[in-house]
Amino acid sequence: MQRLHQVLTLDLLPQLGVYRLLQRLRGLDAFQLFELNTRQLTEFGFNTSQISLIQHPPNEKIAAIEFWLAQQPNRFVVSYFDNNYPPLLKEISSPPLLLFCQGNVGLLQAPQVAMVGSRAATISGKETAKRIAHDLAAHGMCVTSGLAAGIDSCAHRGALNAHGTTIAVMGCGLNTIYPKSNVGLASEILNRGLLVSEFWPDITPKASQFPRRNRIVSGLSLGVVVVEATDKSGSLITARLAAEQNREVFAVPGSINNPKVAGCHKLITQGAKLITSVADILEELHHYNLVKELDIGDKDSHDNIHTYQSSESVIDPVLANTGFETTTVDVIAQRCDMTIDHVLERLLMLELSGQVSSQPGGYIRIKGAI
């Protein structure tokens, strides 16, 4: 259990995402940190509060996770440093250090297609989501979504109806099913699928947590299918993240008189593939070469870390325009010539990777961030 204690402690270190942790390690095994003294930890760049936590782990919080794991036989904590950590998720710019899982944890390695869309979907949209998810599952793909109302729920349901597999990535801890209307669906998913969250089990839902969930939904998947989305839908954030993660983006078209598909049409004009059936998705993923993509899981952890670090060599314009003093979002947006919504998305990713910190009135760039 020592390794579990240590990864839980690392996850609690303030202002330190996976990217900054890997920078600090400089080739050192993460678990060797717990063998270093204060002077050595300081030399590796850890601050006073981080060092205090490494040397004095929060035993009560750790014991609570041990108790949570013991309550059910199908509960797991998967860390970035484990062999069964999803290889595609390691490729994104801000992978979660931990994944709390309940159900068939082996599905993390399965080829997945994500489906997202409107919470207030039309009847037609719901039926389309169910049909596409059903057909994907019937062809052996695991369907991944966010357990939200509307399209997400229909995606999970469609996969289950095909006796296939599905993963629900949650924006809160696994002890709270949100929305409550999906308690029954979540129970069914546990029988043939998997519930996943980066949040500790007792964390309750908050609006700021759902964009973080979205990057995992897309990061786990080979591609993202958007079924219904307005031009200001949160589903477009997932689609944008997917594009940034070099995932395929698919969009289902609809009537020009239906405002709920305006976002899908926008994605299509931006290069997303228009789809009318699951064959369009499978054809594109066939070119993507599933075997080649999934083979990255066979590489050793050192190779994966090296690849991850090199992907960050180009400085993010939002990071470049965030000062070491508190900088407002408006000022950052003006400097970058970007929309505020886009800047907020990037700031969230940068905060998750430990490169900026939110402050009253704005954000500050953390010293050493590149």
C-alpha positions as CSV (number, residue, x, y, z in Angstrom):
1,M,0.0,0.0,0.0
2,Q,3.0,2.3,0.3
3,R,2.9,3.2,-3.4
4,L,-0.8,4.1,-3.1
5,H,0.0,6.3,-0.1
6,Q,2.7,8.1,-2.1
7,V,0.7,8.7,-5.3
8,L,-2.2,10.1,-3.2
9,T,0.2,12.4,-1.5
10,L,1.6,13.6,-4.8
11,D,-1.9,14.3,-6.1
12,L,-2.4,16.6,-3.1
13,L,0.7,18.7,-3.7
14,P,-0.4,22.3,-4.3
15,Q,0.3,24.0,-7.6
16,L,1.9,20.9,-9.1
17,G,0.3,19.1,-12.1
18,V,1.9,16.1,-13.9
19,Y,3.8,18.4,-16.3
20,R,5.5,20.4,-13.5
21,L,6.1,17.3,-11.4
22,L,8.0,15.6,-14.3
23,Q,10.0,18.8,-14.8
24,R,11.0,18.8,-11.1
25,L,11.9,15.1,-11.2
26,R,14.6,15.5,-13.9
27,G,14.7,11.8,-14.5
28,L,14.3,10.8,-10.9
29,D,11.6,8.2,-10.1
30,A,8.6,10.0,-8.5
31,F,8.6,7.6,-5.6
32,Q,12.2,8.4,-4.7
33,L,11.0,11.9,-3.6
34,F,9.9,10.4,-0.3
35,E,13.5,9.3,0.4
36,L,14.9,12.8,0.1
37,N,15.6,15.3,2.9
38,T,14.5,18.9,3.0
39,R,17.6,20.3,1.4
40,Q,17.4,17.8,-1.5
41,L,13.7,18.5,-2.1
42,T,14.5,22.2,-2.1
43,E,17.2,21.6,-4.8
44,F,14.6,19.9,-6.9
45,G,12.4,23.0,-6.8
46,F,9.8,22.0,-4.3
47,N,8.4,24.8,-2.1
48,T,7.9,24.8,1.7
49,S,4.2,23.6,1.6
50,Q,5.0,20.9,-0.9
51,I,7.9,19.6,1.1
52,S,5.8,19.6,4.3
53,L,3.2,17.5,2.6
54,I,5.8,15.0,1.2
55,Q,7.4,14.6,4.6
56,H,4.1,14.6,6.5
57,P,1.4,12.9,4.4
58,P,-2.2,13.5,5.3
59,N,-2.9,10.1,6.8
60,E,-6.6,10.7,7.5
61,K,-7.3,11.5,3.9
62,I,-5.3,8.6,2.7
63,A,-7.0,6.2,5.1
64,A,-10.4,7.5,3.7
65,I,-9.3,6.3,0.2
66,E,-8.2,3.0,1.6
67,F,-11.6,2.6,3.2
68,W,-13.3,3.6,-0.1
69,L,-11.3,1.0,-2.0
70,A,-12.1,-1.8,0.5
71,Q,-15.9,-1.2,0.3
72,Q,-16.2,-2.6,-3.2
73,P,-14.1,-5.2,-5.0
74,N,-14.2,-3.3,-8.3
75,R,-12.7,0.0,-7.2
76,F,-9.3,1.2,-8.2
77,V,-6.9,4.1,-8.2
78,V,-4.8,4.3,-11.3
79,S,-1.8,6.7,-11.4
80,Y,0.1,8.2,-14.2
81,F,3.1,6.0,-13.3
82,D,1.2,2.7,-13.5
83,N,1.4,0.4,-16.5
84,N,-2.4,0.4,-16.9
85,Y,-2.7,4.2,-17.2
86,P,-4.4,5.0,-20.5
87,P,-1.7,5.5,-23.1
88,L,-3.6,8.0,-25.2
89,L,-4.4,10.1,-22.1
90,K,-0.7,10.4,-21.4
91,E,-0.4,12.3,-24.7
92,I,-2.5,15.3,-23.7
93,S,-1.0,18.5,-22.3
94,S,-2.5,18.2,-18.8
95,P,-3.1,14.5,-18.0
96,P,-4.5,13.8,-14.5
97,L,-2.1,12.3,-12.1
98,L,-4.8,9.9,-10.7
99,L,-7.9,8.2,-12.0
100,F,-10.4,6.9,-9.5
101,C,-12.2,4.0,-11.2
102,Q,-15.1,1.8,-10.4
103,G,-16.1,-1.1,-12.7
104,N,-14.1,-2.8,-15.5
105,V,-10.8,-0.9,-15.2
106,G,-9.5,-2.9,-18.2
107,L,-11.6,-0.7,-20.5
108,L,-9.1,2.1,-20.0
109,Q,-7.0,0.3,-22.6
110,A,-9.8,-0.3,-25.0
111,P,-10.2,1.7,-28.3
112,Q,-12.8,4.4,-27.5
113,V,-14.9,6.9,-29.3
114,A,-16.3,9.8,-27.3
115,M,-19.8,11.2,-27.8
116,V,-21.0,14.6,-26.5
117,G,-23.8,17.0,-27.2
118,S,-26.6,19.1,-25.7
119,R,-28.1,18.4,-22.3
120,A,-31.4,19.6,-23.6
121,A,-31.4,17.5,-26.7
122,T,-34.2,17.1,-29.1
123,I,-36.0,13.7,-29.5
124,S,-34.3,13.3,-32.9
125,G,-30.9,14.1,-31.4
126,K,-31.4,11.6,-28.6
127,E,-32.4,8.9,-31.1
128,T,-29.4,9.6,-33.3
129,A,-27.0,9.4,-30.3
130,K,-28.4,6.1,-29.3
131,R,-28.2,4.7,-32.8
132,I,-24.6,5.8,-33.4
133,A,-23.5,4.6,-29.9
134,H,-25.3,1.3,-30.5
135,D,-23.5,0.7,-33.8
136,L,-20.1,1.8,-32.5
137,A,-20.5,-0.7,-29.6
138,A,-21.7,-3.4,-31.9
139,H,-18.4,-2.9,-33.9
140,G,-16.3,-3.4,-30.8
141,M,-15.7,0.3,-29.8
142,C,-16.1,1.4,-26.2
143,V,-18.3,4.5,-26.1
144,T,-17.1,7.2,-23.7
145,S,-19.1,10.2,-22.5
146,G,-19.7,12.4,-19.5
147,L,-22.8,10.9,-17.8
148,A,-24.6,14.3,-18.3
149,A,-28.3,14.5,-19.2
150,G,-29.3,14.5,-22.9
151,I,-26.8,13.3,-25.5
152,D,-24.3,11.8,-23.0
153,S,-27.0,9.7,-21.4
154,C,-28.2,8.5,-24.7
155,A,-24.7,7.6,-25.8
156,H,-24.2,5.4,-22.7
157,R,-27.7,3.9,-23.2
158,G,-27.1,3.1,-26.8
159,A,-23.9,1.2,-26.0
160,L,-25.6,-0.8,-23.3
161,N,-28.5,-1.6,-25.6
162,A,-25.9,-3.2,-27.9
163,H,-24.5,-5.3,-25.0
164,G,-21.3,-3.3,-25.6
165,T,-19.1,-1.3,-23.2
166,T,-19.1,2.3,-22.1
167,I,-17.1,4.6,-19.9
168,A,-18.6,7.5,-18.0
169,V,-16.1,10.2,-17.0
170,M,-17.5,12.2,-14.1
171,G,-17.1,15.8,-13.2
172,C,-17.2,15.0,-9.4
173,G,-16.2,12.2,-7.1
174,L,-17.6,8.7,-7.7
175,N,-19.6,8.8,-4.5
176,T,-21.9,11.3,-6.0
177,I,-23.8,10.5,-9.2
178,Y,-24.7,13.7,-11.1
179,P,-27.3,14.4,-12.2
180,K,-29.4,12.3,-9.8
181,S,-31.6,11.2,-12.6
182,N,-28.7,9.1,-13.9
183,V,-28.3,7.0,-10.7
184,G,-29.9,4.0,-12.4
185,L,-27.9,4.5,-15.6
186,A,-24.7,4.6,-13.6
187,S,-25.6,1.4,-11.9
188,E,-26.1,-0.3,-15.3
189,I,-22.8,1.1,-16.5
190,L,-21.0,-0.5,-13.5
191,N,-22.2,-3.9,-14.8
192,R,-20.6,-3.7,-18.2
193,G,-18.6,-0.5,-18.2
194,L,-16.6,1.9,-16.0
195,L,-17.0,5.0,-14.0
196,V,-13.9,7.3,-14.0
197,S,-13.0,10.6,-12.2
198,E,-9.9,12.5,-11.4
199,F,-11.6,13.9,-8.4
200,W,-11.4,12.2,-5.0
201,P,-14.6,10.2,-4.2
202,D,-16.2,12.7,-1.8
203,I,-15.8,15.8,-4.1
204,T,-19.2,17.2,-5.0
205,P,-20.2,18.7,-8.4
206,K,-19.0,22.2,-9.2
207,A,-19.4,24.0,-12.5
208,S,-15.6,24.6,-12.8
209,Q,-14.9,20.8,-12.7
210,F,-16.8,19.9,-15.8
211,P,-14.4,21.4,-18.4
212,R,-11.7,19.4,-16.6
213,R,-13.8,16.3,-17.1
214,N,-14.1,17.1,-20.8
215,R,-10.4,17.0,-21.5
216,I,-10.4,13.4,-20.1
217,V,-13.4,12.4,-22.2
218,S,-11.6,13.5,-25.4
219,G,-8.1,12.4,-24.1
220,L,-9.2,8.8,-23.6
221,S,-10.7,8.6,-27.1
222,L,-9.5,8.2,-30.7
223,G,-12.2,10.6,-31.8
224,V,-15.1,12.7,-30.6
225,V,-18.6,12.7,-32.1
226,V,-20.7,15.8,-31.5
227,V,-24.4,15.0,-32.1
228,E,-26.3,18.2,-31.1
229,A,-24.7,21.5,-29.9
230,T,-25.6,25.1,-30.1
231,D,-22.9,27.6,-31.2
232,K,-22.1,28.3,-27.6
233,S,-22.4,24.8,-26.3
234,G,-19.9,23.3,-23.8
235,S,-19.6,20.4,-26.2
236,L,-17.6,22.7,-28.5
237,I,-15.0,22.9,-25.8
238,T,-14.6,19.2,-25.8
239,A,-14.4,19.3,-29.6
240,R,-11.7,22.0,-29.5
241,L,-9.8,20.0,-26.9
242,A,-10.0,16.9,-29.1
243,A,-8.5,18.9,-32.0
244,E,-5.7,20.2,-29.8
245,Q,-5.0,16.6,-28.7
246,N,-4.8,15.5,-32.4
247,R,-8.0,13.4,-32.1
248,E,-10.5,13.1,-34.9
249,V,-13.6,15.3,-34.6
250,F,-16.9,14.2,-36.1
251,A,-20.2,16.2,-36.3
252,V,-23.7,15.1,-37.1
253,P,-25.5,17.7,-39.3
254,G,-29.1,18.7,-39.0
255,S,-31.7,21.2,-40.2
256,I,-30.5,24.8,-40.6
257,N,-33.7,25.8,-38.8
258,N,-32.6,23.9,-35.7
259,P,-30.4,26.1,-33.4
260,K,-29.3,23.0,-31.5
261,V,-27.1,21.9,-34.4
262,A,-25.6,25.3,-35.1
263,G,-22.5,24.2,-33.2
264,C,-22.2,21.0,-35.3
265,H,-22.4,23.0,-38.5
266,K,-19.7,25.4,-37.2
267,L,-17.4,22.5,-36.5
268,I,-17.9,21.1,-40.0
269,T,-16.9,24.5,-41.5
270,Q,-13.8,24.3,-39.3
271,G,-12.8,20.9,-40.6
272,A,-14.7,18.4,-38.5
273,K,-15.8,15.3,-40.5
274,L,-19.6,15.3,-41.4
275,I,-21.1,12.0,-40.5
276,T,-24.4,10.4,-41.3
277,S,-23.7,6.8,-40.1
278,V,-21.2,4.9,-38.0
279,A,-19.5,3.8,-41.2
280,D,-18.1,7.3,-41.7
281,I,-16.5,7.1,-38.2
282,L,-15.1,3.7,-38.6
283,E,-13.7,4.5,-42.1
284,E,-11.8,7.5,-40.6
285,L,-10.5,5.5,-37.6
286,H,-9.4,2.8,-40.0
287,H,-7.0,5.3,-41.6
288,Y,-6.0,6.3,-38.0
289,N,-4.5,2.8,-37.5
290,L,-5.9,1.6,-34.2
291,V,-3.1,-0.9,-33.5
292,K,-0.4,1.6,-34.0
293,E,-2.0,4.1,-31.7
294,L,-2.6,1.6,-28.9
295,D,0.9,0.2,-29.1
296,I,2.2,3.2,-27.2
297,G,1.2,1.5,-24.0
298,D,4.0,-1.0,-24.6
299,K,6.7,1.7,-24.2
300,D,8.4,2.0,-20.9
301,S,7.5,4.9,-18.6
302,H,10.8,6.8,-19.3
303,D,10.0,6.9,-23.1
304,N,6.5,8.1,-22.3
305,I,7.7,10.9,-20.1
306,H,10.3,12.0,-22.7
307,T,7.6,12.2,-25.3
308,Y,5.3,14.1,-23.0
309,Q,7.9,16.7,-22.1
310,S,9.0,17.3,-25.7
311,S,5.4,18.1,-26.7
312,E,5.5,21.2,-24.5
313,S,8.5,22.8,-26.2
314,V,6.5,25.6,-27.8
315,I,5.3,28.2,-25.4
316,D,1.6,28.8,-25.1
317,P,0.6,32.3,-26.2
318,V,-1.8,32.6,-23.2
319,L,1.1,31.6,-20.8
320,A,3.4,34.1,-22.5
321,N,1.0,36.9,-21.9
322,T,0.3,36.1,-18.3
323,G,2.5,38.1,-16.0
324,F,4.2,37.1,-12.8
325,E,1.9,39.6,-11.2
326,T,-1.9,39.2,-11.2
327,T,-3.1,39.6,-14.8
328,T,-6.8,39.9,-15.6
329,V,-8.5,37.7,-18.1
330,D,-9.5,40.7,-20.2
331,V,-5.9,41.9,-20.4
332,I,-4.6,38.4,-21.4
333,A,-7.3,38.1,-24.1
334,Q,-6.4,41.5,-25.5
335,R,-2.7,40.7,-25.6
336,C,-3.3,37.3,-27.3
337,D,-6.1,38.7,-29.6
338,M,-8.3,35.8,-28.5
339,T,-11.8,35.5,-27.3
340,I,-12.3,35.5,-23.5
341,D,-13.9,32.0,-23.7
342,H,-10.8,30.6,-25.5
343,V,-8.5,32.3,-23.1
344,L,-10.4,30.8,-20.1
345,E,-10.1,27.3,-21.6
346,R,-6.4,27.7,-22.0
347,L,-6.0,29.1,-18.5
348,L,-7.8,26.1,-17.1
349,M,-5.4,23.8,-18.9
350,L,-2.4,25.8,-17.8
351,E,-3.6,25.8,-14.2
352,L,-4.1,22.0,-14.3
353,S,-0.5,21.6,-15.6
354,G,0.8,23.8,-12.8
355,Q,2.0,26.7,-15.0
356,V,-0.4,29.4,-13.8
357,S,-2.3,30.0,-10.6
358,S,-5.7,31.6,-10.2
359,Q,-5.8,34.7,-7.9
360,P,-8.5,37.1,-6.9
361,G,-8.9,39.3,-10.0
362,G,-7.0,37.2,-12.5
363,Y,-4.0,34.8,-12.9
364,I,-0.3,34.8,-12.2
365,R,2.4,32.9,-14.1
366,I,4.3,30.5,-11.9
367,K,8.0,31.0,-11.8
368,G,9.8,28.5,-14.0
369,A,6.8,27.8,-16.3
370,I,7.8,27.5,-19.9
